[in-house]
Amino acid sequence: MLLPVVMAGGSGTRLWPLSRTLYPKQFLSLNTNLTMLQETLRRLHSVEHCPALIICNEAHRFIVAEQLRKEEIKHSGIILEPAGRNTAPAVTLAALKACADGDDPILLVLAADHEIQDETSFTKALEQAEHFAKQNKLVTFGIVPTTPETGYGYIHTGTKIADGGYEVADFVEKPEKTVAEAYLSSGDYLWNSGIFMFKASIFLKELQKYRPDILDVCKKTLMNSCIDLDFIRLDQKIFNDCPEDSIDYAVMEKTKDAVVVPLDAKWSDVGSWSALWEISSKDEQGNAVRGDVLTEESSNSYLYSQHRLIGAVGIKDLVVVETKDAVLVAHKDKVQQVKNIVSQLKSKNRSEYLQHREIFRPWGSHDTIAEGNRFQVKHVIVLPGQITAKQIHFHRTEHWVVVSGTAKVHLENESYLIAENESTFIPVGVPHAIENPGKIPLEIIEVRSGAYLGEDDVVRISSDGVGY
């Protein structure tokens, strides 16, 4: 059995303002109509495998579940990490889960935020790697380098072995430019992709040799986990004590059984706006354009409009990205410094680093469309058959106006329907929720008024905890 393990964690700093802490790049549609997570799973369609096991942050659980549901993607469970501890603990949890019923599948460890354009070459590399994994080898995939990249680690290839693989001579940290140029010209070095394949039992055996502390904590964490819908919830107190380490440091750099399979499949980790420009389709002037954009005498730029028209005149080598609440303008040579803007936003406690103006919930979404000193207006969408958490506010009243669909309002101890062009009033301190009993999305304009309109003015009564 081949069991894909998709790691869907991330902090959302390098592709700001599209990516945010609560909505990092793996959940974005960057180069196709599918998100990067959906593309990662779709890419496996030509490979025989079990439904994938997903690992993500607790805060991203509903985004993951909804994106899988939309594409009708089956899975073997969604493991929720209460805190990030790098890749070694994440893969350890997946391996333990995979072996829990006495099975011993071959794990294919993938990041949810990689771009691979040559899927035929990717599939061929997987077949080569599976041959080695069946021989109890721990396989890493090395990207055939095209430039002297200083942002990646490298794998120094050793003796060539049958069926397209190499022994691993050494793992190398991110090099200086001159060193990277020497690596490229030698032909003996590959970029470290962070993609792996091995039997679950073999990985656990090697981890026991080199990092038994990680293995012990993960065993205890999984033993004390619980199933909640599609989610596998870990014991937060136990998992917080887990050491932080990567697969490379914990196992791959120490094991005697590492094999590297070259991967030449137009791979990118989409680690910056310039990297996204590189892999995007471009016009005759070298502009990668997405959304409502007009250009005049502009070239070699990345222009992304999410909400408003962008007019670009006489620009070159720039990145311009517009979202509902932020605009980024950066030179392509300076895009690595975007993370410094995110740091500034965080230090100033501004919400733009954390989440978008439009916030997605398992029941739908809400988007702030106007606000002032004592009022706030939101566009709320409740999906068919869904209901918000029942809650109370102590500092604001709310008016709800239905603009599309039919709403079932739960107000204190009564429930009633309101149709299009009808409205209702929610007083301070009264328990309330709104439900969509219909077959089409329910759209509401919500007007909040009061002295304090913060999102933390809420006491949730229902146990689902997914209100807003």
C-alpha positions in Angstrom: 0.0 0.0 0.0 1.1 3.5 -0.8 -0.2 6.0 1.8 0.3 9.7 0.9 1.0 11.9 4.0 0.3 15.5 3.1 1.8 18.1 5.5 -0.5 21.2 5.3 1.1 23.5 7.9 2.5 26.9 7.3 2.8 30.5 8.6 1.6 32.5 5.6 4.4 35.2 5.5 6.2 34.8 2.1 3.2 35.4 -0.1 1.5 38.1 1.9 -1.0 39.7 1.4 -2.7 36.7 -0.3 -1.4 34.3 2.4 -2.1 35.0 6.1 -1.4 33.2 9.3 -4.9 31.8 9.3 -4.9 31.3 5.5 -1.5 30.3 4.3 -0.5 29.6 0.7 -1.4 25.9 0.6 -5.1 26.9 0.7 -4.8 29.5 -2.1 -5.5 29.1 -5.8 -2.3 30.5 -7.3 -1.7 29.0 -10.7 -4.9 27.1 -11.5 -8.5 27.0 -10.3 -7.6 24.5 -7.6 -5.8 25.4 -4.4 -2.3 24.1 -3.8 -3.6 21.5 -1.4 -6.2 20.2 -3.9 -3.5 20.2 -6.6 -1.2 18.1 -4.4 -3.9 15.5 -4.0 -5.1 15.6 -7.6 -1.5 15.0 -8.8 -1.7 11.5 -7.4 -4.5 10.4 -9.6 -2.3 8.2 -11.8 -0.7 6.5 -8.8 -2.4 3.6 -7.0 -2.7 4.7 -3.4 -4.8 4.7 -0.2 -6.7 7.9 0.6 -4.2 10.5 1.9 -3.6 11.2 5.6 -3.5 15.0 6.1 -1.6 16.8 8.9 -2.5 20.5 9.6 -2.7 23.1 12.3 -5.7 23.1 14.6 -6.6 26.6 13.3 -6.8 25.4 9.7 -9.0 22.3 10.3 -12.2 23.6 8.7 -10.4 25.1 5.7 -8.8 21.7 5.0 -12.1 19.8 5.5 -14.0 22.1 3.2 -11.4 22.1 0.4 -11.4 18.3 0.4 -15.2 18.2 0.4 -15.4 20.6 -2.5 -13.4 18.3 -4.7 -14.9 15.1 -3.3 -11.4 14.0 -2.2 -11.4 11.0 0.1 -8.9 10.9 3.0 -7.7 8.6 5.8 -8.1 11.2 8.5 -7.0 14.8 9.3 -4.4 14.9 12.2 -4.6 18.3 14.0 -1.4 19.6 15.5 -2.1 21.9 18.5 1.4 23.5 17.9 4.0 23.4 15.2 6.9 21.0 15.9 8.5 20.8 12.4 8.3 17.7 10.1 9.8 14.9 12.2 7.0 14.8 14.8 4.3 15.3 12.1 5.6 12.3 10.0 6.1 10.2 13.2 2.4 10.7 14.1 1.4 9.7 10.6 3.6 6.6 10.7 2.2 5.5 14.1 -1.3 6.1 12.9 -0.6 4.1 9.7 0.7 1.1 11.7 -2.0 1.3 14.4 -4.1 -1.6 12.9 -1.1 -3.8 12.1 -0.6 -2.4 8.6 2.8 -1.3 7.3 2.2 1.0 4.3 4.8 2.8 2.3 4.5 6.5 3.2 4.8 9.2 0.5 5.5 12.4 2.4 4.4 15.5 0.5 4.2 19.2 1.3 0.8 20.7 0.4 2.4 23.9 -1.0 4.7 22.6 -3.8 4.1 23.1 -7.6 5.0 20.3 -9.9 4.2 20.9 -13.6 5.6 17.8 -15.2 3.4 15.2 -13.7 4.6 12.4 -16.0 8.2 12.7 -14.7 6.8 13.0 -11.1 4.9 9.7 -11.5 8.0 8.0 -12.9 10.1 9.2 -10.0 7.5 7.8 -7.5 7.7 4.4 -9.2 11.5 4.4 -8.9 11.3 5.4 -5.3 8.8 2.8 -4.5 11.2 0.1 -5.7 13.8 1.3 -3.1 11.2 1.7 -0.3 10.2 -1.9 -0.8 13.9 -2.8 -0.1 13.6 -1.0 3.3 15.4 2.1 2.0 14.5 5.7 3.1 14.1 7.7 -0.1 14.4 11.4 -0.5 13.7 13.2 -3.7 16.4 15.6 -5.1 15.3 18.3 -7.5 17.6 18.6 -10.5 18.8 22.2 -10.1 18.4 24.8 -12.8 20.1 27.8 -11.1 22.6 28.3 -8.3 19.8 28.7 -5.8 20.9 29.9 -2.3 17.5 29.4 -0.7 17.5 25.6 -0.7 19.5 22.9 1.0 21.3 20.5 -1.3 21.9 16.7 -1.4 25.4 15.6 -2.5 24.9 12.4 -4.6 27.1 9.4 -3.9 27.5 6.1 -5.8 24.9 5.5 -8.5 22.8 2.4 -7.9 20.4 0.5 -10.1 16.9 1.8 -11.1 17.7 5.5 -11.1 18.8 6.1 -7.6 22.0 7.3 -5.8 23.4 6.7 -2.3 23.4 9.9 -0.3 26.9 11.2 0.3 25.9 14.2 2.3 23.1 16.8 3.1 24.3 20.4 2.7 22.9 23.5 4.3 21.9 26.5 2.2 25.1 27.7 0.5 26.6 31.0 -0.5 26.2 32.1 -4.1 29.7 31.0 -5.2 29.3 27.6 -3.5 25.9 27.1 -5.1 27.5 27.9 -8.5 30.1 25.2 -7.9 27.4 22.7 -7.0 25.5 23.4 -10.1 28.5 23.1 -12.4 29.6 19.8 -10.8 26.4 18.0 -11.6 26.7 16.1 -8.3 24.2 18.1 -6.2 20.4 18.2 -6.1 18.1 20.5 -4.3 16.5 19.1 -1.2 12.8 18.9 -2.0 11.4 17.8 1.3 9.6 14.9 -0.4 10.2 11.4 1.1 9.1 7.8 0.7 9.7 4.9 3.1 7.9 2.1 4.9 6.2 3.4 8.1 7.9 0.7 10.2 11.4 1.5 8.8 11.0 5.2 9.5 9.9 4.4 13.1 12.8 2.0 13.5 15.3 4.6 12.5 13.7 7.2 14.6 14.0 4.9 17.6 17.7 4.8 17.0 18.3 8.5 16.6 15.4 10.4 18.2 13.6 8.1 20.7 12.5 11.2 22.6 10.3 12.3 19.7 8.9 8.8 19.2 8.0 8.5 22.9 6.1 11.8 23.0 4.3 11.1 19.7 3.2 7.6 21.0 1.8 9.1 24.2 0.1 11.9 22.2 -1.6 9.5 19.8 -2.7 7.2 22.6 -4.5 10.1 24.2 -6.0 11.4 21.0 -9.7 11.4 20.2 -11.8 11.3 17.0 -13.9 14.4 16.3 -15.8 14.1 13.0 -13.0 13.9 10.3 -10.4 15.1 12.7 -7.9 13.3 15.0 -7.4 15.6 17.9 -4.1 15.2 19.8 -3.6 15.8 23.5 -2.2 19.4 23.6 -0.5 19.2 26.9 1.5 16.1 25.9 2.3 17.3 22.4 3.6 20.7 23.7 6.5 18.7 25.3 7.5 17.2 21.9 11.0 18.3 20.7 11.0 20.2 17.5 13.1 18.8 14.6 12.9 18.1 10.8 13.0 14.7 9.1 16.4 15.6 7.7 18.1 16.3 11.0 16.2 13.7 13.0 16.7 10.7 10.6 17.8 11.3 7.0 21.2 12.8 7.8 22.0 10.0 10.2 20.6 6.8 8.7 22.8 4.4 6.7 19.9 3.5 4.4 19.2 6.8 2.7 18.7 6.8 -1.1 18.1 9.9 -3.3 16.0 9.7 -6.5 16.4 12.7 -8.9 13.2 14.6 -9.7 13.2 16.7 -12.9 9.6 17.7 -13.0 9.5 21.5 -13.1 9.2 21.7 -9.3 8.9 24.8 -7.2 8.2 25.4 -3.6 6.6 28.7 -4.6 8.6 30.4 -1.8 8.2 34.0 -3.0 6.4 36.2 -5.4 9.3 36.0 -7.9 9.1 32.2 -7.8 5.4 32.4 -8.6 6.2 34.8 -11.5 8.7 32.2 -12.8 6.2 29.4 -13.0 3.2 31.5 -14.2 2.0 32.0 -17.8 3.1 35.4 -19.2 2.2 37.7 -22.0 4.5 39.0 -24.7 5.9 41.6 -22.3 6.7 39.0 -19.6 3.9 40.0 -17.4 2.1 37.4 -15.3 -1.4 38.8 -14.9 -4.4 37.5 -12.9 -7.6 39.2 -12.2 -8.8 42.6 -13.4 -5.6 44.2 -14.7 -4.7 46.6 -17.5 -1.1 47.3 -18.6 0.6 49.9 -20.6 4.3 49.8 -21.4 4.9 47.5 -18.5 7.1 44.3 -18.5 8.4 41.4 -16.5 6.0 42.0 -13.6 3.6 40.0 -11.5 0.1 41.7 -11.3 -2.6 40.1 -9.2 -6.0 41.7 -8.6 -8.4 40.1 -6.2 -11.0 42.8 -5.9 -10.3 46.0 -7.7 -8.9 47.1 -11.1 -5.1 47.5 -11.3 -3.8 49.9 -14.0 0.0 49.4 -14.5 1.8 52.0 -16.6 5.5 52.0 -17.3 6.5 49.6 -14.6 9.2 46.8 -14.8 10.2 43.9 -12.6 7.5 44.7 -10.0 5.1 42.6 -8.0 1.7 44.3 -7.4 -0.9 42.3 -5.4 -4.3 43.7 -4.4 -6.6 42.1 -1.9 -9.7 43.5 -0.2 -7.7 45.0 2.7 -4.1 45.4 1.5 -1.9 46.2 -1.5 1.7 45.0 -1.9 4.1 46.7 -4.2 7.6 45.2 -4.3 10.6 44.9 -6.6 11.0 41.3 -7.7 14.6 41.3 -6.3 13.3 42.3 -2.9 10.3 39.9 -2.4 12.1 37.9 0.3 11.7 41.0 2.5 7.9 40.8 2.4 8.1 38.8 5.6 9.5 42.0 7.3 6.2 43.8 6.5 4.4 40.9 8.1 6.6 41.3 11.2 5.7 45.0 11.3 2.0 44.2 11.1 2.4 41.7 13.9 4.3 44.1 16.1 1.6 46.7 15.6 -1.1 44.1 16.4 -2.8 44.7 13.1 -5.2 42.1 11.8 -3.8 42.1 8.3 -1.0 39.7 9.1 -3.4 37.2 10.7 -6.5 36.9 8.4 -8.2 38.3 5.4 -11.1 40.7 5.6 -13.4 37.9 4.4 -13.2 35.1 6.9 -14.3 31.6 6.1 -16.1 29.4 8.6 -17.4 25.8 8.3 -21.0 27.2 8.0 -20.0 29.9 5.4 -18.2 33.2 5.6 -18.4 36.9 6.7 -16.9 39.9 5.1 -16.6 43.4 6.6 -17.8 45.8 3.9 -18.1 49.1 5.9 -17.3 50.4 9.4 -17.1 53.5 11.4 -16.8 54.7 15.0 -20.0 53.0 16.3 -21.1 50.8 13.5 -19.9 47.8 11.3 -21.6 46.3 8.3 -20.9 42.7 7.3 -21.9 40.5 4.3 -22.7 37.1 5.8 -23.1 33.9 3.8 -24.6 30.8 5.4 -24.4 27.6 3.4 -27.4 25.4 2.8 -28.2 23.3 5.9 -25.7 25.1 8.1 -26.1 27.1 11.3 -23.9 29.5 13.2 -23.0 28.9 16.9 -25.5 30.2 19.3 -24.0 33.2 21.1 -24.5 36.4 23.2 -23.1 39.9 22.7 -22.9 42.4 25.6 -21.8 45.6 23.8 -23.6 45.6 20.5 -27.0 45.1 18.9 -27.4 43.6 15.4 -29.8 44.1 12.5 -30.0 41.3 10.0 -31.4 41.9 6.5 -31.9 38.9 4.2 -30.9 39.7 0.6 -31.0 36.2 -0.8 -32.5 32.9 0.5 -34.5 32.3 3.6 -33.2 32.5 7.2 -34.4 30.6 10.3 -33.6 32.9 13.2 -33.1 31.3 16.7 -33.7 34.1 19.2 -33.6 33.2 22.9 -36.4 30.5 23.2 -38.2 31.1 19.9 -37.4 30.4 16.2 -39.0 32.0 13.1 -38.4 32.5 9.4 -37.5 35.7 7.6 -37.5 35.9 3.7 -35.8 38.1 1.2 -36.1 41.8 1.9 -37.2 41.1 5.5 -35.2 41.9 8.6 -34.9 41.2 12.3 -33.3 42.8 15.4 -31.0 41.2 17.9 -30.9 43.0 21.3 -27.9 43.1 23.6 -27.5 40.0 25.8 -30.0 37.8 24.0 -28.8 34.3 22.8 -29.1 34.0 19.0 -28.1 32.0 16.0 -29.0 32.0 12.3 -29.7 28.9 10.2 -30.1 28.3 6.5 -32.9 25.7 6.0 -33.0 26.2 2.3 -31.2 24.8 -0.8 -29.3 27.9 -1.9 -26.8 30.1 0.0 -28.3 32.5 2.5 -27.0 36.0 2.1 -27.4 38.6 4.9 -26.4 42.1 5.5 -25.6 42.4 9.2 -25.4 45.9 10.8 -23.7 46.0 14.1 -23.9 49.1 16.4 -22.6 49.9 19.8 -19.7 51.3 21.8 -17.5 48.2 21.3 -17.6 46.0 18.1 -14.6 43.7 18.6 -14.9 40.0 17.6 -14.1 39.1 21.2 -17.4 40.4 22.5 -19.0 37.0 22.3 -20.1 34.2 24.6 -20.8 31.0 22.7 -23.6 28.9 24.1 -23.6 26.0 21.6 -20.7 23.5 21.9 -19.5 23.7 18.3 -17.4 26.8 18.9 -17.5 27.8 15.2 -19.5 31.1 15.4 -18.0 34.4 14.5 
